[in-house]
Amino acid sequence: MDFLRPTTWEEALAAKADRPDAVPIQGGTDVMVEINFGVRRPPALLDLNGVAELRDWSMTGGMCRLGAGVPYAVVVDRLGDVLPGLAQAARTVGSPQIRNRGSVGGNLGAASPAGDSHPPLLAAGAVVEVGSRDRGVRMIPATEFYLGVKRSALEQDELIRAVHVPPATGPQYFSKVGTRNAMVIAVCSFAIALHPGERRVGTGLGSAAPTPRRALEAEELLAAELDWEAPLDPALARRFGELCARAAAPIDDVRGTAAYRVHAIGVLARRTLAWAWTDHLGKRAA
Ligand SMILES: Cc1cc2nc3c(=O)[nH]c(=O)nc-3n(C[C@H](O)[C@H](O)[C@H](O)COP(=O)(O)OP(=O)(O)OC[C@H]3O[C@@H](n4cnc5c(N)ncnc54)[C@H](O)[C@@H]3O)c2cc1C
């Protein structure tokens, strides 16, 4: 197996263009498991750890630009105020060791429907920045990034450079159902982001369909009927939960049944909306 070690972004893109069969590796918390268990034996690995810029984050053009290699631990420690939904999700990933190595870019690269960063990225309205040597930069909205189970819009010669996430302008929550509290793949998960300036609520469902997805009808319901000055109407919250559950299209597997997942998504949606609404009204009263 060849081992390619670029030290700049340009070198990384050139290596990927010349060797489209090379599998990128950042934290390795997915890739090394697959290699160790014989799930795949790539002819080459493209180690991105030498490309320092991938581990940087910055505020750029009103967005938080998170390099693809920024580990979860940094999101938790540094970005809790700016990206609270993503930071909450990052806190639930694996163990401290996995959070030190694993990255949001790696989660995107794997494109598992159960990846924990996807729901908050969808709810916040994130955009994925990808690049290739021959075709330049593409900015792909998270809503268009996930194409199928472990399939993304990334082409063979492309690498993920960063993800651009709008800083929170309102409360955000992430909630995950698992068979225990740590080191579990989500049975299902849900993220919510209130965008008070736009009078809009963003959603993201995880582990509840072939791809992470938004609950669009549920978002439309709240956009039309939420009174942003008033306490949350329980009937509206219930309908929101029902529409989120209806957006799910899960499967039965070892972690849970489809019926359970549909039910749980409805509960998580209602619950996270109530938490966010309490914060929203609290902030207005303060
Ligand atoms: C014990 C354990 C517990 C875990 N718990 C969780 C959990 O709770 N929640 C969760 O979501 N995940 C979990 N994971 C999975 C994994 O940690 C995450 O998916 C993590 O985000 C992967 O990041 P990484 O940097 O390690 O990616 P890598 O393993 O390096 O790469 C993952 C995939 O992304 C591709 N890739 C990496 N970087 C790029 C790039 N810049 N451009 C294009 N493609 C790229 C790789 O080729 C590969 O296909 C767990 C894994 C383990 C081993």
The ligand as an ORCA input file, in Angstrom:
! r2SCAN-3c Opt
* xyz 0 1
  C     -14.642      3.820     18.953
  C     -15.287      4.729     17.941
  C     -16.382      5.494     18.337
  C     -16.987      6.360     17.406
  N     -18.064      7.101     17.813
  C     -18.670      7.923     16.932
  C     -19.809      8.698     17.345
  O     -20.243      8.675     18.507
  N     -20.380      9.509     16.406
  C     -19.909      9.604     15.124
  O     -20.477     10.357     14.320
  N     -18.846      8.866     14.718
  C     -18.218      8.037     15.582
  N     -17.146      7.285     15.168
  C     -16.710      7.368     13.754
  C     -15.586      8.392     13.501
  O     -14.886      8.730     14.677
  C     -16.149      9.682     12.888
  O     -16.840      9.406     11.688
  C     -15.077     10.738     12.644
  O     -15.713     11.970     12.362
  C     -14.138     10.392     11.494
  O     -13.170     11.425     11.414
  P     -11.642     11.087     11.061
  O     -10.916     12.368     10.955
  O     -11.093     10.088     12.010
  O     -11.847     10.432      9.614
  P     -10.996      9.352      8.832
  O     -11.168      8.002      9.437
  O      -9.607      9.818      8.634
  O     -11.786      9.433      7.451
  C     -13.169      9.112      7.381
  C     -13.632      9.143      5.932
  O     -13.546     10.466      5.429
  C     -12.630     10.521      4.339
  N     -11.912     11.789      4.499
  C     -11.230     12.233      5.586
  N     -10.795     13.488      5.398
  C     -11.188     13.850      4.149
  C     -11.050     15.028      3.353
  N     -10.407     16.128      3.807
  N     -11.588     15.038      2.124
  C     -12.250     13.954      1.648
  N     -12.442     12.816      2.345
  C     -11.913     12.765      3.582
  C     -11.769      9.275      4.443
  O     -11.252      8.853      3.221
  C     -12.787      8.297      5.006
  O     -13.605      7.791      3.974
  C     -16.495      6.430     16.068
  C     -15.387      5.669     15.698
  C     -14.787      4.827     16.615
  C     -13.582      4.007     16.188
*
